[in-house]
């Protein structure tokens, strides 16, 4: 298997089967930034396997997804996901 195919599978596997968070099905496909943020918050707070705070775990997963998909994200999707980051900060009281 070519190296780039292994990398693609690895990152998709991380998103689908995170060792720290059990993500709700198709969370990143949601059109509503607030719903994405709420889902990530629920997953992070429910996890007993995460190694950092719920906020950091949720934000890390969202950032990982954005970075992994960036070239293939249409501008409006990226805008929604960036808005989800802002909403996640609000939900965790990190508005600065």
URCORRA-V918964 format. One line per field, one symbol per residue. phi: phi as a letter, one per 20 degrees, with the letter a starting at -180 (. if undefined). psi: psi as a letter, one per 30 degrees, with the letter a starting at -180 (. if undefined). A space follows every 50 residues. Layout:
# URCORRA-V918964
phi->???
psi->???
This chain:
# URCORRA-V918964
phi->.fgfffffffffffffcgfdceffglgeefedgffffffffgfffefddf dcfgfffffffffgffffegfeefgfffffffffffffgfgemdee
psi->kleeeeeeeeeeeeeehkfekjkkkheffkfjeeeeeeeeeeeeffkgfl faleeeeeeeeeeeeeeefefgkleeeeeeeeeeeeeeeeeghig.
